Amino acid sequence: MKKILLFSISLITAIIFLSCGDSSKDESDNLGKESTSEFQKRYGIKSGVIEYIITGSQEGTKTLYFDSWGMRQAEYTRSVLSFGGFTKSLNLVNIIDGEFQYMINIDQNSGTKTRNPILKSIEQLKGQKGFNEFGEQMLLSMGANKIGSENFLGKDCDVYEMKSTGTKLWVWEWLTLKSETKSGGMNINLTATRINEGGAVPSEKFKIPEKVVLNEVDVDNIENEMREENK
């Protein structure tokens, strides 16, 4: 039961995270370099900080720091997940810096290092080179449909719905400002409370915390093994 719940939370987080992506370019080996090329942009603004509250089956806070048009970003989440008598405290950091993603459990001083999942999307959708076109195609590839527009926190957001996961997303400049997810009996809401656009982001926010032991994971190999087992 615990594993299923934590997997569901990871899936929901991945959906929200990936749906924000908007980046495309011809050569992935240049992803770590600074550029104003639209092919290297995930977001429509270069840098900023967004603070969120999390409510529902999961309660807490999240802060998103991003720079280089989203090619460097760090999410710091402190929350408590409660569902069906099960309670789990979460103190997590998710860092993306160029080629790699680091998913870290601060309380356990452990984490995983994987290839940046956005790169795979870039490779799959690299024919969609327009800034808005790529972001739209990425959402559509995940089963999202645009259902309208709405002003939230003074920002004009496009609203997308993913029926397969019970998720609605309010997206501005390809940043998720709000999300509502109802899946497997869980109800999780993510709501931005403050947006700081264009400010300098401290470089230490993108550093791996000291004493954290990382386990490198090849997600592609795991996916291939799962496909083989299901044949």
N, C-alpha and C positions, 0 to 999 in steps of 0.2 A: 504493500500500500504506500509506504513512504517513498519507495523508488518511483512509483507511478506518479505520485504527486510532484516530486521534484523534477521528474522528466517533463511533466506538463508545464511547470513553471519555466523550465529552460526553453521549451518549445515556444511558449508565449513570448518570452523575452526575445528569442531569435526572430520571431515574426515582426515584432515592433522594431527591433534594431535593423533588420535587413530591409524592411519596407521604407526606411528613410534614405537608403542609399541612392546616390545619383552620381556615378562616376564612369567615365569611359575614355580609353586611349588605346593607341596601337601597340605600345610596348610596355608590358607590365613591370619590367625591370627598372623603370624610372619612377615607380610609384612613390618612393620615399623622398623624391626631390621636390622642392618648392616650385610651383608654376601656377600661372593664372589661366592656363589652358582649360577650357570647359571639359576636356576629356579627362581631367584629373580632379574634377569637383564632385564631391558627394552631396554637398549642401550649397545653397545659393548665397550664403554669407561665409566670409573667410574664417571668422573665429567668434567664440562667444561662450557663455555659461548659461545653462538652463536648469532651474531648480524645479523639482516635481514633488508632489505628494502621491502616495500609493494608498488606495482604500479598497475595502471589500474583504475578500478572503485573505488578502495580503495587505498589511498596513505598515507604512513607514515612509521613508524619503529616498529620493534619488537625485543626484546632481550630475549633469552632463557637461564635460569640458571638451571643447573641440578647437582645432586650429588647422591651418593648411587646407581649408575648404572641407574639413571632415576627414582628411586622410590620416590625421592624428586625432584620436579622441579617447576619453576615459570616462567611464560611468562608475560612480560610487553609490552603492545601494545598501541601506540598512533597513531591514524590515522583519516582520514576523508573519509567517504563513500559518493560518489556522483553517483546518478543514476536517470535518468528521471526527473530531476529538484528537486530531493530530496537530501538534504545534511545533514549528521549527523556526529558530532565529537565523536570519541570513545577514551576513556582513560581507558583501561581495564587491570586487573591483573587476571591471572588464575594460581592458586597454587594447586599442588598435593603433599600431604605429607602422605604417607602410606595409610590409609583406606579412607581418604576423599579428595574431590576436592572442591575448593573454587573459584567461578567465581564472580569477583568484579568489579563494576563500580565505579571508583575512584571519578569522578565528582559528583556522586549522593550519595557517602558514603554508598552504599548498595551492597548486593550481595547474592548469594545462596551457601548453603553448601549441597553437595550431596555425595553419596557413590562414591568412585573412580571408574570410568567406566572401567578402565583396569581390575579391579577385576572380573567383569562379564565376560570379555573375557577370563581371566585365567580359570574361572570355566567352561566355555563352551568348551575351547580347552585344558584343563589340560592333556589330553592324549598325546599332542604334546610336549614332554619334552626337545627335543633338542633345543639349543639356536636358530639356524637358522630356524629349522623346525617350531617352534612356530611363529616366526615373519612372515614367509612365509604364514603359515596357516591363520594368522590374516588378512593379506592383501587379500588373496584369499577369505576369508569369507565376505569381504566387496566388492567383485566384481572386485578386481584389478587383472590385468594380467601383468606379466613382459614382456616388449617389447624390452629390450635391456640394454646396459651398456654405461656409458659415464663418462668421467673425468670432474669433476667440482671443482674448487678451489683446484686443486691438489689431490682430493679424487676420488677414483674409486667408482662410484655410480651405483646402479641398478635402472633402470627406469621402473616405473609401470604406467599403465593407467587404469583409472576407467571411462569407457564410460558412465555409467549411470549418473554420476555427472559431466562429462566433465573435469576430473582432471588428470593431469600427475604429478608424484612425482619422484624426484631424491633422492634416499635413500642411506645413507652411515652409516654403523654401526647402522642401524635402527633409524637413525636421519634423518628427512627430511631437506635437504639442499636447495631444490628448489621445487616450485610447481607452476603449471599453472592451473587455473580453469576458464572455460567458462560455465556459467550456468544461465539460465533465463535472458539472455541479459547482464549479468555482466561478466566482465573479470578481474580477480584478480590474481596477480602474487606475489609470495613470494620468495625472493632471498637472500641467505646468503652472507654476505660481509666479515665477519671475523669469524674465528673459533679459540677459545682458548681451547686447549685440556688439561685435567688433572690438571688445576689450582684449587686452593682453591676458593670455592664460599662462600661469606659472609652469615652467618646464617640469617641475617635480611632480606635477599631476600625472605625467605620462611615464613616470619611472616605476619599475617593479619594486614593491616594498621589500625592505631588508628581511632576511631570514626566510623568505618564501622559497619553497622547493618546487620547481616546475617539472612536469612530466610532459614530454613532447608527444603529441598525438597526431597521427595521420588520418584525418577524417575520411579522406577518399578511400583508403584501404579498408576502413571499418564499413563504409557504405558498400564497397564491393563484396566484402565477406558476407554481409547481411543479404545481399542479392543472391549470392551463391547458395546460402542456406535456405532461401525461400523458393529455390527452383524445384 
